[in-house]
């Protein structure tokens, strides 16, 4: 039997690469003769660069950039031919903020990574957006490229309350000639009821009152720049970094679709008998734009069954089928929550071995 293993990260415990290896190890315990094809996945969030490097190879460039609160952190950009891949979470991820005070965090570091790619001569720059701990509309990113305004753009979204004018001429000039691609896991606009603050503000540490306040500040920033672009799908991704990239002339694509194409997922799916995906929590947030739904769609196109392994499975059988899964299996149910966190790789391998007994002929 041929099996494609294409999981996302298990947030906080395993990277996508580690999850794929753990599933493969467990599967081989029961079915050592099965042929496994590993294709760890990402939707643009944490792990984006590692996943692409594992499949595409290329040259990794180690750099240093500014974290949301101003201290320096290491980051890595991936160069494959004329395309350079950047992972915004390395510079402004929620793991750097602890999920608190996102309104004070800056995206300056993401702009610094973008500048590194420009200086390296990239003709195409793909920025993975997801898992951010900031909500400044990408103002810090623009400031690091030379954007000027009547307020400071590099100190967090909370200081955009009085912005009225923004000069982007220098920033646009720096990236002129390079194709800018925002690879996102969501298609939300910058502002409004379904915008960056109202949708993901709580994950960045904003209470309900601050979510309303920050939505107003982002609206102010949009008025000073381009309100039309603020309504575009994906403008609200990563706390508004999608919007900043659009202001620079960039365009948005689905992160999971970009990664799937880059790693040849469709061809891999057609060559196997079963597709396995997974993530930390399999729920309705796993729908369009996320790895499990994207992998399931590819499996469906290839007329192959798809099953999910997850830390938690929080949907019923009807909802699971609506998400494109033939079955879903929970680590918590199999080994218990305590052990799942204490030994995530071992627990996932054990679950994979159990699933192999059902699915491997």
C-alpha positions as MATLAB code, in Angstrom:
seq = 'XXXXXXXXXXXXXXXXXXXXXXXXXXXXXXXXXXXXXXXXXXXXXXXXXXXXXXXXXXXXXXXXXXXXXXXXXXXXXXXXXXXXXXXXXXXXXXXXXXXXXXXXXXXXXXXXXXXXXXXXXXXXXXXXXXXXXXXXXXXXXXXXXXXXXXXXXXXXXXXXXXXXXXXXXXXXXXXXXXXXXXXXXXXXXXXXXXXXXXXXXXXXXXXXXXXXXXXXXXXXXXXXXXXXXXXXXXXXXXXXXXXXXXXXXXXXXXXXXXXXXXXXXXXXXXXXXXXXXXXXXXXXXXXXXXXXXXXXXXXXXXXXXXXXXXXXXXXXXXXXXXXXXXXXXXXXXXXXXXXXXXXXXXXXXXXXXXXXXXXXX';
ca = [
       0.000    0.000    0.000;
       1.178    3.543   -0.785;
       0.357    6.252    1.746;
       0.817   10.023    1.477;
       1.542   11.687    4.837;
       0.820   15.434    4.613;
       0.184   17.000    8.032;
       0.364   20.563    9.272;
       2.223   21.435   12.474;
       0.757   20.400   15.817;
       0.939   23.893   17.303;
       3.136   24.135   20.377;
       4.366   20.545   20.195;
       5.473   19.336   16.745;
       6.506   20.992   13.516;
       4.928   19.677   10.321;
       8.173   17.879    9.481;
       8.301   16.264   12.939;
       4.618   15.301   12.735;
       5.097   13.624    9.338;
       8.072   11.669   10.649;
       6.175   10.560   13.769;
       3.186    9.381   11.712;
       5.500    7.480    9.372;
       7.327    5.850   12.264;
       4.106    4.648   13.846;
       2.604    3.464   10.576;
       5.661    1.316    9.838;
       5.270   -0.492   13.165;
       2.099   -2.123   11.882;
       2.707   -2.036    8.120;
       6.470   -2.123    7.483;
       6.016   -3.030    3.818;
       3.837   -0.021    2.987;
       5.470    2.732    0.937;
       5.166    6.124    2.629;
       5.457    9.467    0.841;
       6.119   12.326    3.277;
       4.954   15.822    2.346;
       4.751   18.054    5.447;
       2.487   21.021    4.783;
       1.897   24.639    5.790;
      -0.789   27.237    5.138;
       1.649   30.154    5.392;
       1.961   30.236    9.174;
       4.725   28.891   11.443;
       6.785   26.236    9.682;
       6.263   27.709    6.201;
       9.980   27.960    5.397;
      10.903   24.568    6.913;
       8.155   22.800    4.960;
       9.196   24.325    1.651;
      12.867   23.652    2.302;
      12.113   19.999    3.083;
      10.405   19.597   -0.307;
      12.168   22.091   -2.563;
      15.677   22.242   -1.171;
      17.275   25.592   -1.934;
      19.585   27.793    0.120;
      18.754   28.886    3.655;
      20.003   32.310    4.688;
      20.268   32.978    8.432;
      19.457   36.563    9.391;
      18.541   38.615   12.448;
      15.429   40.763   12.673;
      13.437   42.797   15.151;
      10.782   41.064   17.241;
       7.417   42.719   18.064;
       8.762   44.333   21.238;
      12.035   45.483   19.682;
      14.587   42.861   20.711;
      16.486   40.893   18.084;
      15.536   37.346   17.070;
      17.039   34.904   14.551;
      15.164   34.106   11.361;
      15.716   32.155    8.154;
      14.736   32.945    4.593;
      14.732   30.366    1.811;
      16.067   31.057   -1.671;
      15.021   28.700   -4.469;
      16.122   29.981   -7.850;
      14.732   33.480   -8.321;
      12.085   32.992   -5.606;
      12.674   33.808   -1.957;
      10.331   32.549    0.763;
       9.789   34.421    4.037;
       7.860   33.319    7.123;
       6.358   36.347    8.848;
       5.776   34.430   12.089;
       9.538   34.207   12.595;
       9.539   37.991   13.088;
       6.117   38.695   14.614;
       4.641   35.321   15.649;
       2.378   34.928   18.653;
       5.108   32.800   20.252;
       7.161   36.015   20.480;
       4.402   37.953   22.243;
       2.912   35.252   24.431;
      -0.478   36.136   22.983;
      -0.552   39.416   24.921;
      -0.606   43.138   24.109;
      -0.670   42.608   20.370;
      -1.665   46.244   19.898;
       1.820   47.295   21.032;
       3.673   44.861   18.755;
       5.411   45.967   15.574;
       5.991   44.209   12.257;
       9.293   45.981   11.585;
      11.062   42.617   11.552;
       8.936   41.332    8.673;
       9.970   44.356    6.639;
      13.601   43.646    7.484;
      13.224   40.098    6.142;
      11.599   41.479    2.996;
      14.506   43.869    2.558;
      16.967   40.985    2.925;
      15.191   39.222    0.073;
      15.307   42.353   -2.097;
      19.005   42.818   -1.403;
      19.603   39.173   -2.328;
      18.211   39.935   -5.772;
      14.958   37.958   -5.543;
      12.664   38.406   -8.532;
       9.741   36.885   -6.640;
       9.221   37.166   -2.888;
       6.612   34.967   -1.196;
       5.703   35.923    2.358;
       3.848   33.324    4.419;
       1.288   34.997    6.689;
      -0.214   33.351    9.748;
       0.264   32.897   13.472;
       1.048   36.559   14.112;
       0.965   38.220   17.523;
       0.719   41.758   16.117;
      -2.043   43.942   14.737;
      -0.522   47.077   13.205;
      -1.826   46.795    9.650;
       1.732   46.090    8.541;
       2.705   49.668    9.417;
       5.976   48.524   10.978;
       6.833   46.551    7.849;
       6.283   49.656    5.727;
       8.315   51.826    8.115;
      11.306   49.495    7.871;
      11.223   49.997    4.097;
      11.242   53.778    4.397;
       7.548   54.686    4.609;
       6.905   58.009    6.365;
       3.814   59.363    8.112;
       2.606   62.026   10.519;
       2.802   59.433   13.326;
       5.379   56.775   14.149;
       4.626   53.632   12.148;
       7.118   51.353   13.879;
       5.784   51.269   17.452;
       2.578   49.227   17.186;
      -0.974   49.606   15.968;
      -2.087   51.383   19.137;
      -0.308   54.503   17.870;
      -2.188   54.695   14.558;
      -5.090   56.550   16.172;
      -4.219   59.957   14.678;
      -2.545   58.984   11.408;
      -3.750   61.063    8.448;
      -0.955   60.964    5.855;
       1.399   58.169    4.774;
       4.121   58.474    2.138;
       4.916   55.090    0.567;
       7.093   56.285   -2.301;
      10.419   55.102   -0.856;
       8.999   51.754    0.272;
       7.443   51.086   -3.115;
      10.651   52.071   -4.847;
      12.661   49.536   -2.830;
      10.532   46.599   -3.965;
       9.900   47.852   -7.496;
      10.662   45.099   -9.985;
      10.034   42.217   -7.579;
       6.800   40.249   -7.530;
       5.370   40.311   -4.001;
       3.108   37.408   -3.011;
       1.196   37.163    0.271;
       0.495   33.494    1.056;
      -2.309   33.531    3.636;
      -4.416   31.044    5.556;
      -7.401   33.429    5.763;
      -9.192   35.742    3.342;
     -10.516   38.332    5.793;
     -10.458   42.094    5.101;
      -8.468   44.527    7.232;
     -11.397   46.111    9.056;
     -15.021   45.568    9.951;
     -17.036   42.838   11.656;
     -14.944   40.121    9.994;
     -11.689   42.079    9.954;
      -8.335   41.490   11.602;
      -9.182   42.900   15.020;
     -12.679   41.458   15.434;
     -11.700   38.022   14.109;
      -8.267   37.386   15.612;
      -7.797   40.144   18.192;
      -8.487   37.823   21.118;
      -5.634   35.544   20.022;
      -3.311   38.550   20.200;
      -4.415   39.509   23.705;
      -7.060   42.136   22.872;
     -10.193   42.192   25.010;
     -13.532   43.050   23.415;
     -13.193   46.784   24.079;
      -9.692   46.916   22.619;
     -10.817   44.938   19.561;
     -13.301   47.709   18.769;
     -10.700   50.401   19.400;
      -8.081   48.736   17.212;
     -10.578   48.204   14.408;
     -11.112   51.957   14.424;
      -7.370   52.640   14.349;
      -6.893   50.249   11.427;
      -9.749   52.033    9.649;
      -7.897   55.282   10.238;
      -4.745   53.771    8.730;
      -6.714   52.506    5.744;
      -8.234   55.960    5.177;
      -4.722   57.438    5.160;
      -3.531   54.914    2.582;
      -6.087   52.978    0.506;
      -9.529   52.046    1.873;
     -10.329   50.000   -1.230;
      -7.407   47.644   -0.651;
      -8.389   47.317    3.011;
     -11.526   45.482    1.893;
      -9.661   42.985   -0.286;
      -9.681   39.307    0.807;
      -6.512   38.617    2.766;
      -5.838   42.254    3.706;
      -6.458   41.357    7.349;
      -4.135   38.357    7.360;
      -1.436   38.360   10.067;
      -2.842   41.441   11.766;
      -2.934   43.391    8.512;
       0.414   42.480    6.988;
      -1.585   41.357    3.955;
      -2.780   44.954    3.583;
       0.759   46.349    3.754;
       1.939   43.954    1.064;
      -0.991   44.971   -1.149;
      -0.006   48.631   -0.654;
       3.413   47.661   -2.041;
       1.782   46.180   -5.145;
       1.651   42.595   -3.906;
      -1.142   40.109   -4.446;
      -2.694   37.456   -2.244;
      -2.818   33.685   -2.827;
      -3.992   30.794   -0.663;
      -1.053   29.586    1.406;
      -2.100   25.945    1.365;
      -2.661   26.022   -2.402;
       0.760   27.610   -2.966;
       2.526   25.012   -0.815;
       0.522   22.169   -2.382;
       1.580   23.281   -5.842;
       5.187   23.818   -4.795;
       5.527   20.292   -3.367;
       3.532   18.614   -6.150;
       0.839   17.388   -3.775;
      -1.692   16.583   -6.502;
       0.712   14.267   -8.328;
       1.688   12.625   -5.058;
      -1.971   12.061   -4.147;
      -2.713   10.398   -7.482;
       0.160    7.972   -6.918;
      -1.027    6.625   -3.541;
      -3.908    4.622   -2.084;
      -4.531    6.735    1.023;
      -3.864   10.323    2.135;
      -3.196   11.221    5.785;
      -3.211   14.767    7.109;
      -3.341   16.245   10.601;
      -3.024   19.218   12.937;
      -3.280   20.086   16.598;
      -7.042   20.621   16.738;
      -9.410   19.412   14.033;
     -12.475   21.660   14.233;
     -14.432   24.045   12.031;
     -11.466   26.414   11.906;
      -9.898   23.613    9.817;
     -12.134   24.557    6.899;
     -11.108   26.445    3.736;
      -7.646   27.968    3.928;
      -6.262   25.514    6.463;
      -4.059   22.506    5.753;
      -6.528   19.643    6.479;
      -9.208   21.069    4.189;
      -6.654   21.811    1.489;
      -5.161   18.320    1.633;
      -8.629   16.752    1.708;
      -9.591   18.712   -1.414;
      -6.505   17.439   -3.241;
      -7.291   13.878   -2.119;
     -10.879   14.226   -3.340;
      -9.714   15.445   -6.743;
      -7.473   12.367   -6.926;
     -10.384   10.125   -5.807;
      -8.406    8.962   -2.780;
      -9.668    8.571    0.801;
      -8.318   11.068    3.333;
      -8.057   10.661    7.107;
      -6.910   13.117    9.763;
      -4.855   12.568   12.900;
      -5.194   15.391   15.407;
      -4.546   16.292   18.990;
      -8.267   16.872   19.395;
     -11.196   16.110   17.107;
     -13.924   18.615   17.888;
     -16.402   17.900   15.095;
     -18.934   15.143   14.618;
     -19.076   12.682   11.761;
     -21.376   14.854    9.629;
     -19.176   17.913   10.050;
     -16.087   15.799    9.448;
     -17.428   14.637    6.095;
     -18.323   18.247    5.237;
     -14.648   19.058    5.763;
     -13.722   16.295    3.299;
     -12.498   13.646    5.724;
     -13.347    9.963    5.633;
     -12.273    9.610    9.274;
     -10.537   11.573   12.033;
      -8.653   10.224   15.037;
      -7.829   12.025   18.289;
      -4.596   11.812   20.261;
      -6.431   12.835   23.431;
      -8.862    9.957   22.998;
      -6.104    7.471   22.187;
      -3.479    8.230   24.858;
      -4.936   10.968   27.064;
      -4.227   14.691   27.157;
      -1.361   14.499   29.665;
       0.640   11.977   27.686;
      -0.143   13.679   24.375;
       1.586   16.841   25.625;
       4.345   15.039   27.510;
       5.399   12.892   24.533;
       3.798   14.328   21.383;
       5.956   12.469   18.858;
       5.649    9.121   20.612;
       1.918    9.574   21.124;
       1.344   10.493   17.478;
       3.371    7.481   16.363;
       1.245    5.233   18.580;
      -1.955    6.676   17.151;
      -0.649    6.213   13.598;
       0.090    2.557   14.338;
      -3.497    2.067   15.519;
      -4.894    3.798   12.429;
      -2.722    1.609   10.204;
      -4.471   -1.466   11.580;
      -7.734   -0.117   10.170;
      -6.567    1.291    6.865;
      -3.578   -0.744    5.745;
      -4.462   -3.907    3.843;
];
